[in-house]
Amino acid sequence: MSPEQVLADPLELDIRSDVYALGVVLYQMLARRLPYKISPRLPEAVRTIQEDEPKPLSTVSSRYRGDIETIVGKALEKDKARRYSSAAELAADIRRYLHDEPIMARPASTIYHLQKFARRHKALVSGLAAVFVVLIAGIIVSTREAARANREAATSLAISDFLQNDLLAQASAANQARPNNKPDPDLKVRTALDRAAARIAGRFNRQPEVEAAIRNTMGQTYTDLGLYPEARTQLERALDLRRQVLGAKNPETLKTMERLGYVAFLQGKYPEAESVLGNTLEMQRRVFGSEYPDTLKSMDDLAVVYREQGKYPQAEALGAQVLDIRRRTLGPEHPDTLASMNSLAIVYRNQGKYEQAEALSSQTLGIRRRVLGPEHPDTLRSMNNLANVYINEDKYEQAEALYSQSLEIRRHVLGPDHPETLQSMVNLSIAYFAEGKFAQAEALDNQVVEIQRRVLGPEHPKTLSSMHSLATAFLAQGKYTQAESLDRQTLEIRRRILGPEHPDTLSSLDDLARVYAAQGEYTQAETLFRQVQETERRVLGSEHPDTLSTLSAMAKMYQQWGKYALAENYAAQALAGRRHALGSEDVYTMVSAEDLALAYQSQGKFAKAEPLAREALEFNQKEGPDDWDRFRAESLLGASLAGQKKYAEAEPLLLNGYKGMEAQKDQVLMSNWYNLDLTRDWLVQLYEGWGKPAKAAKWSKSLQAGNTSSTKK
């Protein structure tokens, strides 16, 4: 068992535990005994595995000194972060050794390469020269190794001393008691980190490597806690020190640089993140090659930055490249491979490729639940990503269940203010909204916006996204003043930070246009919609989901405005685009079919309206028999039949359609209530044309009452 396995914590286990087991097997094959003598007493056995170092292989046989000993030692590292990251990496180093090539488990110095060259090309080097080269090389290497060992020992001792006396010792009330500090029996990690950070300055003036290592670790810890400004401070100093001491191309320097770029991304500083990660990646590719683990990490991070800036083709190309390499070199269940799968699935979703997104997200979640456990942060991210796809596919109940489960776990594990907890709250509010639970969505969004403004800042992309969600909840409930104010704030910030053509900026402009349309301010709405539509066609493409959604919204606006020919034009464009991009068996395609049927109906083109309304009704009876769209399609079909004087066939369709929509009125946007007024009007026309004036009068009164209630703001 590996050191992390004996702790019995499933969250600590991953493929590197298997690498440790392979190291044990390899050690036993070579030494003909186990790395440790394990006591039959469990506590003593656990201590041995966690603390005792295996006896060096060179003590068993001198022929194991060097590469073999180094390979086995790396596989048996106590700290799993220092082991080979996969069985494939271990195998690759063994293969290099067998071919007399430099192994990755040790620094590839010039002398080291020279030794390997001499061994591989004996025919080119005379016996005496080879002996001389190896002898001199051995002296130099031994000297350097001794110096390095002494330096590492000193560094390890200094770090251990700092952690013990400046960080962990703060758990003691006696050590906490200072003039400006009161003992805290429930000292939080954040407080301990802040106090330790304040003590670093000046402590390691003669040991810059030590200071850099400590600051790098603290920066990563601050990042994990969601404290990005503090993380940035530590990482920037660590990067400066490592550049001075180790050089700009050193692996540790580049790791710190990559972490700093990722923190810039987490802070929403996307151009800076792209620049830092792009420079890091360029240097890593040049120094280490495209398949080096650190290179792949930077590629993965840069793909995420591309995605968040709406640069989807670049994000997909880079993400797919990383995933292919990691599957081939690390295996399908390695944590890094799963991270690439997760990222690529998000890119698919953002481009409207929902089938590909669901398949990849579901596969990733299944593996992470099995390998990492249900409460691991990566498992929770996969739950949220799959739920996001469900939302796009209108699988709202499945989405709500996943969001609720992940929110509960994150609140318990990460705390209520952690960015990922907040993201779960945002996601759950989206599910509430999709299900028509607008008041619940508003309440949750209000909480999130308040916390994010305080924790992340008022202009952070995630804060703006939550503001967008809250404004949409206001709009759904007819709170137009609040919706307009919040949409204006969000639009102004996004224009300034992201630019006028970013998808998020266009989304805010589209939101504001919908608010104007809902209030009957059609001229302002039309101006904004046209701006959005023209830019989306150029930037996103004519068949992107956002572009088609805007066309659909414009069709609805012109319909309510009474400009039926324009409503027909935009509804026809939206329907054609959705049939081509999504197929006929899609809920959004059928919404556009209903919109076009309504435009035909309003112009007296009843025979054209009938087949579209019938197609939509048949689809919705199968896919969503109790949904609003089913009853809307039913009333549309009834109206098209009534217009053709097929009154007996039309009456039950209109009555049932009206009854179904009325029952669900509170679960749809208030701006959609006009469909109820339309259906009442069609019933009046039906009974008047059918020669039933009493029933026509009854529905006429209902229409007048409905007009008052449905337009209330």
N, C-alpha and C positions, 0 to 999 in steps of 0.2 A: 504494500500500500504506500501511496505517496504521502508526504507530510500533510497535504490538505485533506486527504481521505480519512486520516485517523482523527481529524477534528469532527467528522460526521456532519459537516455542513454542506448540503447539496448545492448551494449557491456558489461554492468555491470550486466545484468540479468542472472540468472541461477536457478537451482532447489532450492537453498537456499532462494530465494525470496518466493517460495511456502512454505518453512518451516516457514518463518516469518508469512505468512498468517495463517498457522495452529496454530501458537503460539497465534495469535490474537483471533482465534476462541476458543481455549482452555481457554484463559484468560477470555473471555466473558462468557463461560459456567460456570466457577468457580465463577467469581466475579459478574456476571449478569450486567456487564457494560463493555465498551471498555477500553483498557489500557490508552487511552488519551482522553481528551476532545478536539475534533477537531473543530476549528473555521470555519465558512462558508466562511471566506476570504481565498482565495487560498494561498497567501504568508505566512500567519500566520499558516495555516494548514501544509504547507511544512516544516516550521521551527519547528513546534511541533514534526512532525514525525522524523525529522533528529536529533533534539537536546534533547527533553524532555524524561526523563526516565519514564517508566510506574510506577504507584503507586504500591509498593510491595503488593503481595497478602496477606501477613501476616497482613496487616492493615485492610483488609476486614474481615478476620477470622484467629484467631491464629492457627487453625488446618491446615492452608496452609503453616505454617512456616516450613522450611527445604527442603525436597526433591521436593515437589510439586512446591514450589516457585523457586527452583533452575532450575527445568526442564523448566518451563514456561519462566524464565528469559533467559535461554540459547537460546530458540527458538526465543525470541524477541531481541536478541543482535543487536545493531546498526551496528556493524562491522560484515558483513556476514561471515568473516573468523572464527569468534568465535561462530557462530551458529552450530546447528547440520548440518552435510553435506548432509543429505537426510531425507525424511519422515520416512524411515526405521529406521534410527538411533534414531529419536524422539520416534517412536513407541516402539523401543527396551527398551529405558529408562523408558517409561511409564509402560511397561510390568514388568521391574525389580522392579519398585516401588510397583506395585500391588502384587508382590510375595515377598515383603520384602527382596529384594536383593539389594546390593550396586548399585547405579546408576553411569553412566560414567560421568555425568555432574559435578561431584565434586571429589576432591582427595579422594581416598579410604584409609583413615588412619586406624590405628589399632582400635582406639576408635570408629570410624564410623562403622567398621565391628562388634565391640562388641555390639553397640546399635542394629544393625540389628539382630544379633544372639539372643539377649534377646527378641526381639519382635517375632522372628520366633519360638523360643523354650520356650514358657512361662511355659510349664509343667515341664521343667528341671530346672527352676530357681524359687526359692521361691519369694513370693511377696516382702518381705523386701529386699532380695539380689538384685532383679531386680531394685527396686527403688534406692537402694544405687549405683548400677553400673551406672544407667542412670544419677543420680544426679552428681556423680563424673565426668562421661563422659561429661555431659553438661557443667560443670565448665571448664574442660580442653579444650573442643572444643571451648567454648565461648572465652576463653583466647587466644587460638591459632588463632581463626578466627579474633579476634580483632587485634592481632599482624600482621596477614597476611594482613588484610585490610589496616592497617597503612603502612605496607611495600609496598603494591601495590599502595597505594595512593601516597607515596613518589616517587616510581619508575615512576608512570604515570606523576607526576608533573615534575620530572627531564627530562624525555623524551620530554614532551611537551615544556619545556623551551629550550632544545637543538634544537629541530626542529624549534621553533619559532625564536630564537635568533641567531642560528648558521647556519641554512639551509635556511629556507624560507625568513628570513630577508635580505638575500643577493639580493633579487629582488630590494631592495631600493638602489638607487645610493649613498646615504649618508653612508649606511653601507658597501657598496663595496669599497668606497674610502679609501684606505690604502696606505702606502708608496710604496708597491710593486704591487698594483692593481689599474687599472683604471676602473671607472664605465663602466659597459657594460649593455646597455638597453635591449639587447637580450641575457641575460645570459642563457647558456645552462645547462641542468640538470647535465651533466658530470662535468662541471666546478664547479657548486655549490657543488656537492658531493665531489670532490677532496678537495675543500677548507674546507668543514665541516670535512672530514676525518682527515685533518691535525690538527684540533683543539681538537680531542678527547683525545689524549694522555695527561694523567695527570689530566683531568677534573673530572674523576669519580673514583679516587683512593679509596674512602670510599664507593663507590656504584658499585661494580663489576657487579651486576645483571643488572643495568642500562646500563653500558658500553657494556655488552654482548648483550643486546636487541638491542641497537642502531647499533652496528657493524653487528649483524646478519641481520638486515633490510637493511643496506647499502650494505652488501655483496650480498643479493638477488637482490637489485636494480642494482648493477654493473653487475650481471649475466644477468639480463633482457636486459641490454644495450649492451651485448656482450663483456664486458670488464673483461675478465676472470682472468688475474693476479691480478687486483685490488680487484675483488670479493674474490679471494683466501686469500689475505692478511687480509681482514676484517673477513672472516669466521674462519680462523685459530685462530685468537685472540679471537673471540667469543667462539669458542670451548674450548680453554684453560680456559677461565674465567668460563664457565658453568660447566666444570669438577671440578674446584676448589670449586665453590660455591654450585652447585646443586647436584653434583655427576655424575658419568659416566652413571647411568641407568635412569636418569631423562628424561622425554619425550622431554623437550626443548633441552637438551644436545644432544640427539639422532637425533633430527630434524636438528640441525646444522651440526652434523656429516654426515648425509645423504646429505645435500646440498653441503658439501665440497667434498664428493665422486662424486656427479653429476658434479661439476665444473671440477674435474679432468678428467671426461669423456669428457666434452666439450672441454677441452684442448688437447684431444687426448691421454691422459695418461691412457690407458685402464687397464694395470695390476694394477696400483695404485687405479683406480676407482673400479675395481673388489674387491680388498682387503678391501678398506674402506667400500664399500656398503655391502660386505659379512659379515664383522664384525658387522656393524650396524644391519643388518637383523637378525643375530644370537641372538644378545642381545634383540632386539624387540620381537622376537618370544618367548624368554624365559620369558621376563617380562610382555608383554602385550597379547601374543597369536597371532595366524596366521591371524585373521580377523580384527585386530586393524587397523584403517586407515593408521597410520604411517608405520606399518609393510608392508602393501600392497604397499605403495609408494616405499619403499626400494626394494621390490620384483620386482616391475615394472621397476625401474631404473636398477637393476642388470640384468634383462632380456635384456634390451637394450645394456648393456655393453657386455654381452655374444654374442649378435647378431653382434655387430661391430667387435668382435674378430673372427667371423666366427664359433662360437660355437653354431650352429643352433639348434641341438637337445635340449641342455640345455635351450636355449632362448625360444623355442616353448613350452617346458614343463612348465617352470616357468610362461611364459606369459599366457598360457591357464588356469593355476591354478588361477592366479590373476583375469582374466576376469570372470571366473566362480563365484568366491567369490563376486566380485563387482556387477555383474548382480543380484545375489541373495540378497545381503544386501543393495545395494544402488539404484538398479533399472537400466533399460536399457538406460536412458538418462542422468544419472549423469555424470558430466565432467570427473571423474576418470574412470568410466566405458568406456567412449568414448576413453580416452587415452589408455586404455588397448586394445581396439579393433584396434586402429590405430597401436599400436606397434606389435600386433600379425599379422596383415595384412602384415606388412613389412617383418616379419620373413617368412611368407608363400611365399612372392615374392622372397626373397633371396634364397629360396630352390627350386624355379621353380614351385611352386604350384599356378599358375597364376589364375586359376578359383576361388579358395578359396580366393586369395588375392583381386581380383576385387570385389567379392561379399561383403567381409567385409569392404573394403575401400569405396565402393559406399554407403553402409549402414551408415557408420560413417560420411561421408561427408553430406549426406542428413539430418541427425539429427543435426549436428553442424550448418549447414546453418540455420535451423529452430530455434534452441535453442539459439545459440550464435550470429548469424548474419554473413553476408558475409565477413566482414573485420576483424573478430576476428583472432588472431594468430593461434589458434587451427584449425579453419576452413581452413585457408590457408595451414596449414600442410597437412590436409586431401586432399585438392585439388592437392597438389604436389604428395602425395603418390598414389592417384588414377591415375594421369597422368603417374607416373613411371610404373604402371602396364600396362597402355595402350601402352607404349613404348615396353614393353616385348611382348605384344600381337600384335604388328605392327599396332596399331590404332593411327597412327602418327598425323593426323589432330586433333583428339580429345585431344591428349596429348599437342600439341602446343597451342591450345586454352586455356586449363587450366593453362599451364605454363605462358603464356603471361599475363593472367588476374591476377594471383597471384603475378607476378613480378611487375606489375604496382602498385598494392595495397601495396606491401611491400616497394617499393621505397618511396611511399608517406607516409606510416605510420612509418616505421622503419628507413628510411634513406638508402643511397646508399652503405654504408660500413658495414651494419649489416650482421652477418653471415647468417641469413635466407634470406636476400635479395640476397646475393652472391649465396646461394644454388639455388634460383630460376633462376638466370642467368645461372648457370651450367646446370640445368635441361632443360632450353629452348635451350641451345646450343646442347644438346643431341637430342632434337626433330628436330632441324635444320639439324643435321647430318643425322638422320634417313630419312629425306625427301630429302637428296641430296643437301642441301643448305650449302655446305662446307665452302665457304668464310664467310658466316654469322656466322657459328659455330666457325670458327677460330677467328674472330674479338671479339666475346663475350668471348670466353675462354681466350684470351689474357688479356682482362680487368680483368677477375676474378682472374687469376694467379697473376697479378701485385698487386691487392688489398689484396688478401689472404696472399701473401708473406709478405706484410707490416703489416697487421692487426693480422693474426694468426701465422705467422712464416713460414719459408721455409720447415719445416719438419712436419707440422700439417697434419693429414690424409686427411682433406678436400683440402688442398693445393695440395697434391700429387694426389688426385683424379682429380683435375682440370688440372694438368700437363698431366695426362693420356689422358684426353679429348682433350687437345690441340695437343698432339702428334698424336692422331688418326686423327684429322682434317688435320694435315700436311701430314700424310700418304695417305689420300684419294685424296689429290691434287698432289701427286707425289713429295712432298717436303721431300725427304727421308733423307737428311742430318740433317735437323731440327728435324724430327721425331726420328731418331736414337739417337741423342744427348739427347733429352728430355726423351726418354724411358730409356736410360742408367742412367740418374740422378735419375729418379723415382725408378727404380729397386734397385739401390745401397742403397737408403734411406730406402725403404721398407724391404729389406733384413736385414738391421741393426736394424730397429725398431720393425718390426713385425715378423721377422723370415723367413726362406726360404720356409716354407710350408703354410703360411697364404694365403688365396684365393686372396688377393690383390697383394701379391708378385708374385704369379703364373700368375696373369693377366698381370703384367708388363713384366714378362719373355715371356709370350705368345705374347705380343705386339712387343717386340724386335725381336722375331722369324719371325713375319709377315713382319716386315720391311726388314729383310734380304731376305726373300723369294721374296718380291716385287722387290728387286734390283737384283735378280738372284744369290744371294749368298747362294745357296741351302745347302751347307755342314754345314755352321754355323747355318742356320735355322733349319736343321734337328736335330742337336745336342740339341738345345734349346727346340724344340718341344717335343723331346723324354723325356727330363727332366720333362717338364710340364705335359705331358700325364701320365707318370708313377706316379708322385706325386698326380695328381688329382684323378686317379683311387683309390689310397690308402686312401687319405684324404677325398675326396668329394663323392666318389662312381662312379661306371661305367656309371650310367645313369643321373648324375647331368648335367644340361645344360652347365656348363663350360667344363666338360670333353668331352661331345659330340661336342661342338664347336671346341675344339682343334683337335679332330679327323677329323672333316670336313676341318679345315684349313690345316692339314697334307695331306689330300687327294688332295686338290687343289695344294699344293706345289709339290707333286710327279707328278701330272698331267703336270704341267708346266715344270718340270725337265725332263720329258720324261720317267719316271719310272712308266709305266702304271699298272704293276701288283701290285705294292705297293699302287698306287692310288686306284685301285679296292679294295684292302684289307681294307684300312682305310675308304673309302666311304661306303663299305658294313657294317662295324662296326657301323659307325655313323648312317646309315639308320636303322639298326636293333634296335639300342638303342633309336632312336627318335620315331620309330613306337611304341615301347613298352611303352616309357615314355610319349609321347605326342599324340599318335594316328596317323592314316593316314591322317586325315583332319587337318593338321597343316603345316604352311608355311615352318618351318625349316625341317620337315620331307621331304617335296617336294624338298627342296634345296639339301638334301642328295640323293634323288632319281635322280635328275639331275646329280649330281657329279658321281654317280655310272653308269648312262647311258653313260656319257662322257668317263669314264674309259673303259667300254665295247666297245664303238665306236672306241676308239683309238687302241684297240687290234683286231679290225675286227670282234668283236662279235656282229654283227648288229641285229640279231634276239633277243639277250638278251637285247640290248639297247632299242629296240622299245617299249615294254610294259611299261618300266619305264618312258621313255620320254612322251609317250601318257598319262599316269596317271598324270604326272606333268603338262602337258599342260591342261588337262581337269580341274584339280584343279585350276590352275592359271587363266584360262578363267572365272571361276566362282568367285574366291576370289579377283583377281587383274588383270583384263583384260588389263590394260595399264601398268603393272609393267614390269621391266626388266626381272624378272624370267619367265614371261609368254613367252616373245619373245625368251629367251634363250632356253626354253623347246621346242618351236616351231622349232627352227633351229636344235636342237638335234633330234627331231622326223624326220625332213626332211633328215638329214644325215643318220639316221639308215635305212630309206626307200631307199635312194639312194644307200647305200651299198648293199641292196638286189635287186638292179637294177630296182626299182619301180620309174623311173625317173619322169614321168608325175605327180605322186602324191607328189613326194619330192620337185619339183621345187618351187611351190608357198609357201610351208612351209619355205624353206630356204630363199627365197627372202623377205617374210614378216617378218621373224624372224630377218634378218639382218637389214631391214629398221627400225623396232621397237627399236632394241638395239642402232643403230646409233643415233636415235633421243634422246635417254636418256643417251648417253655416259657421259655427264657432271654431271649426278646425281648419278653415282656409283663410287666406288673406282677405281682409275686409274689402279690398279693391275688386275681388272676384264676386262679390255679392250681386253685382249687376246682372249676373246670369239668372238670378231669381226673378228680377224685374222683367227680363226678357221673356222668361217662360210664362209669367202671368200675362204678359201682353199677347203672347202667342195663344194662350187659352182664350183670351177675350176674342181674338180674331177667329179662332176655331169655332166658338159657339155662335158668333155673329154670322159667319159664313154658312154654318150648319142650320141656321134658323132657330137657335135656342137663346132668345134674348135674356131670359131670367138668369141663366147660368153665366151669360156674358156680363151682365150687370154685377153679379156677385164677384167675379174675378176682376172687374174694373175697380170695385171698391178696394179689393185686396191689393191691386196694383198701386193705387194711390197711397195706401198705408205703407206698402213696401218701399215706395220711392222715398218716403220720409225717413224710414229707419235705416235703409241701406246706404244712404248718402251722408249720414250723421258723422261728423268728424270729432 
